[in-house]
Amino acid sequence: IHLATENEQYLSELPEQAGYFKETRIVEFIFLLSEKWHLDQSTRYQAVELLERFMIKQVEQMCDYRGSAKGRDQGQRSSWSSVRDQIANTFVLRLVSCVQLASKLSLHYSRVTSDTALKFLQSLKYSYTKQELLESELAVLNTLHFHINVSTPLAYVELLLEVLGYNGCLLPVKPLHQLCVQLLDFCYLTRETIYDTLLKIAIENSTPSKLQIAKFLTVKEDFMLLAVGVISTGAFILSSGHWEQVVEHLNSITGITAQSILEFSYAVVTHIVGSTTP
């Protein structure tokens, strides 16, 4: 109930720019960096979501500031390109700071120290100091008002798996959990492709309008739907005999319709196998 409420609250306050900083290259960078530093599974999702929320807030603040500055001085350049340049110059630093903060939120023994982060940045030919690294972490914290410990889709997946087991759903839980993590990675890395397919299925049209795309944003950011879709897909791949039972249980637990769950699973499986064959 707590996770469902948190998810609904997030969707009700969703900024128009949600998802802008979850493109494949960024997600892949964070995942590879998390592997390099031996961070646990939840940390990489936490880092992606942290960076996304921070960057959107930062862009909003910078645009607001430059807009108000222009009001005082018409001669000041306030174009989007100048804002973009400022963001680009510190983007890798901010990304590393988000991974650092996510690692500190985790109870895992492996935490990213300043020395480790600096060594990595230096390997990319950046010349930041420890002070600048600390200031970058503080910039993320201050921008997000220190509200950084939010639930990730993995938390939804794991809790739903627990509930399924408690409700007597017959599933091989350990291998299913492992497969769900791989599927969640896949969904993060192929996000645009999967949701584009899902949108076209939902509207029964291969050319969605701008309004339909805008309205679909809440679907793309729905962690509960993502978790349900991942578990359903994992159950289909691992134990197709139990699949219908799993879908029924997930529908009963979350209220998400069986049709929506099936459509999500179809979109994911379609891109896993690389075919549109039903």
C-alpha positions in Angstrom: 0.0 0.0 0.0 2.9 2.3 0.9 4.6 1.7 -2.5 1.4 2.1 -4.4 0.6 5.4 -2.7 4.2 6.6 -3.3 3.9 5.7 -7.0 0.5 7.4 -7.4 1.9 10.6 -5.7 4.9 10.6 -8.1 2.7 10.2 -11.1 0.4 13.0 -10.0 3.3 15.4 -9.8 5.1 14.2 -12.9 7.1 16.9 -14.7 6.7 17.2 -18.5 10.4 16.4 -19.0 10.2 13.1 -17.1 12.3 10.5 -18.9 14.6 13.0 -20.8 17.7 11.8 -18.9 17.0 8.1 -19.1 18.2 7.6 -22.6 20.1 4.4 -23.3 23.6 5.9 -23.3 23.2 7.5 -19.9 21.6 4.3 -18.4 24.3 2.1 -19.9 27.0 4.5 -18.5 25.6 4.2 -15.0 25.1 0.4 -15.2 28.7 -0.1 -16.4 30.1 2.2 -13.7 28.1 0.4 -11.1 29.5 -3.0 -12.3 33.0 -1.5 -12.3 32.6 -0.5 -8.7 30.8 -3.8 -7.7 27.7 -2.0 -6.4 24.6 -4.0 -5.6 21.6 -4.2 -8.0 19.4 -1.6 -6.4 22.1 1.0 -6.5 22.2 1.4 -10.3 18.5 2.0 -10.5 18.6 4.4 -7.6 21.4 6.3 -9.4 19.5 6.5 -12.7 16.4 7.8 -11.0 18.4 10.2 -8.8 20.2 11.7 -11.9 16.9 12.0 -13.7 15.2 13.9 -10.9 18.3 16.1 -10.3 18.9 17.0 -13.9 15.2 18.0 -14.5 15.3 20.2 -11.4 18.6 21.8 -12.4 17.4 22.6 -15.9 14.2 24.2 -14.5 16.2 26.3 -12.0 18.7 27.4 -14.7 16.0 28.3 -17.1 14.1 30.2 -14.4 17.2 32.1 -13.4 18.2 33.0 -16.9 14.6 34.1 -17.7 14.5 36.4 -14.7 18.0 37.7 -15.5 16.8 38.6 -19.0 14.0 40.6 -17.5 16.6 42.8 -15.8 19.0 42.9 -18.6 17.8 42.4 -22.1 21.3 42.2 -23.4 22.0 39.0 -21.5 21.9 35.8 -23.6 19.5 33.4 -22.2 19.1 30.8 -25.0 18.6 27.1 -24.4 22.0 26.4 -26.0 23.9 28.3 -23.3 22.0 26.4 -20.6 22.8 23.1 -22.4 26.5 24.0 -22.5 26.5 24.6 -18.8 24.8 21.3 -18.2 27.1 19.4 -20.5 30.3 20.7 -18.9 29.4 19.2 -15.5 27.2 16.2 -16.6 29.7 13.4 -16.0 30.6 14.9 -12.6 27.0 15.0 -11.6 26.4 11.5 -12.9 29.3 10.2 -10.7 27.9 12.1 -7.7 24.6 10.4 -8.2 26.2 7.0 -8.3 28.2 8.0 -5.1 25.0 9.1 -3.3 23.1 6.0 -4.4 25.9 3.8 -3.1 25.7 5.5 0.3 22.0 4.9 0.5 22.6 1.1 0.0 23.4 -1.2 2.9 25.9 -3.0 0.6 29.5 -3.2 1.9 30.8 -1.6 -1.3 30.6 2.2 -1.1 32.1 4.6 -3.6 34.7 6.8 -1.8 36.0 10.2 -3.0 39.3 8.6 -4.0 37.6 6.0 -6.1 35.4 8.6 -7.8 38.3 11.0 -8.4 40.5 8.2 -9.9 37.7 7.3 -12.3 37.2 11.0 -13.4 40.9 11.4 -13.8 40.9 8.4 -16.1 38.5 10.3 -18.3 40.9 13.3 -18.3 38.9 15.4 -15.9 40.9 17.4 -13.3 38.4 17.8 -10.5 39.5 18.1 -6.8 38.0 16.4 -3.7 36.5 19.7 -2.8 34.7 20.0 -6.2 33.5 16.4 -5.8 32.0 17.2 -2.4 30.4 20.4 -3.7 28.9 18.4 -6.6 27.3 15.9 -4.1 26.0 18.8 -2.1 24.6 20.4 -5.2 22.6 17.3 -5.9 21.4 17.1 -2.3 20.4 20.8 -2.1 18.6 20.7 -5.5 16.5 17.7 -4.4 16.1 19.2 -0.9 17.9 16.1 0.5 14.9 13.9 -0.7 16.9 11.2 -2.4 15.9 7.9 -0.8 13.0 7.0 -3.1 11.9 3.5 -4.0 13.2 2.1 -7.3 11.3 -0.3 -9.6 13.4 -3.2 -8.2 11.8 -2.5 -4.8 8.4 -2.9 -6.4 9.5 -6.1 -8.1 10.9 -7.7 -5.0 7.9 -6.8 -2.8 5.4 -8.1 -5.4 7.4 -11.4 -5.6 7.1 -11.6 -1.8 3.4 -11.1 -1.9 3.0 -13.6 -4.7 4.9 -16.2 -2.6 2.8 -15.3 0.5 -0.4 -15.8 -1.5 0.6 -19.3 -2.5 1.6 -18.6 -6.1 3.7 -21.6 -7.2 6.9 -20.1 -8.6 10.6 -20.9 -8.5 11.3 -17.6 -6.7 15.1 -17.4 -6.8 15.6 -18.0 -10.5 12.6 -15.8 -11.2 14.1 -12.9 -9.2 17.4 -13.2 -11.1 15.5 -13.2 -14.4 13.4 -10.2 -13.3 16.6 -8.2 -12.6 17.9 -9.0 -16.1 14.6 -8.0 -17.6 14.5 -4.8 -15.6 18.0 -4.0 -17.0 16.7 -4.7 -20.4 13.6 -2.5 -19.9 15.9 0.4 -18.8 18.3 0.0 -21.7 15.6 -0.3 -24.3 13.0 1.9 -22.7 12.0 4.1 -25.6 11.6 1.1 -28.0 9.5 -0.9 -25.5 7.2 1.9 -24.6 6.9 3.0 -28.2 5.6 -0.5 -29.0 3.3 -0.4 -26.0 1.8 2.9 -27.0 1.1 1.7 -30.5 -0.6 -1.4 -29.1 -2.7 0.7 -26.7 -4.0 3.2 -29.3 -4.1 0.6 -32.1 -2.2 3.0 -34.4 1.4 3.0 -35.7 1.5 6.8 -35.8 0.6 8.3 -32.4 -0.2 12.0 -32.2 1.8 14.4 -29.9 -1.1 14.6 -27.5 -1.2 10.7 -27.3 2.5 10.7 -26.6 2.2 13.3 -23.9 -0.7 11.5 -22.2 1.3 8.3 -22.3 4.0 9.8 -20.1 2.3 8.6 -16.9 2.4 5.0 -18.3 6.2 5.3 -19.0 6.9 6.5 -15.5 4.6 4.0 -13.7 6.9 1.9 -11.5 4.1 -0.5 -10.5 3.2 -1.2 -14.1 6.9 -1.8 -14.9 7.4 -4.2 -12.0 4.2 -6.1 -12.8 5.2 -6.3 -16.5 8.7 -7.5 -15.6 7.4 -10.3 -13.3 4.8 -11.4 -15.8 7.4 -11.6 -18.6 9.8 -13.4 -16.3 7.1 -16.0 -15.3 6.2 -16.5 -19.0 9.9 -17.2 -19.9 10.7 -19.3 -16.9 7.5 -21.2 -16.2 4.8 -20.6 -18.8 2.5 -23.2 -17.1 2.1 -20.8 -14.2 1.9 -17.7 -16.3 -1.9 -17.2 -16.3 -2.0 -17.8 -12.5 0.7 -15.1 -12.0 -1.1 -12.6 -14.2 -4.3 -13.2 -12.2 -2.4 -12.7 -8.9 -0.7 -9.6 -10.1 -4.1 -8.2 -11.2 -5.6 -9.0 -7.8 -2.7 -7.4 -5.9 -2.2 -4.2 -7.9 -5.5 -3.6 -9.7 -3.7 -3.3 -13.0 -5.8 -5.1 -15.6 -4.8 -8.4 -17.1 -4.9 -6.8 -20.5 -2.4 -4.2 -19.6 -0.1 -6.8 -18.0 -0.3 -9.0 -21.2 0.4 -6.0 -23.5 3.5 -5.0 -21.5 4.8 -8.6 -21.6 4.1 -8.8 -25.3 6.1 -5.6 -25.9 9.1 -6.8 -23.9 9.2 -10.3 -25.4 8.8 -8.9 -28.9 12.0 -6.9 -28.4 13.9 -9.7 -26.7 13.3 -12.1 -29.6 13.6 -9.4 -32.2 10.4 -10.3 -33.9 6.8 -9.0 -34.2 5.4 -12.5 -34.7 2.4 -12.9 -32.3 
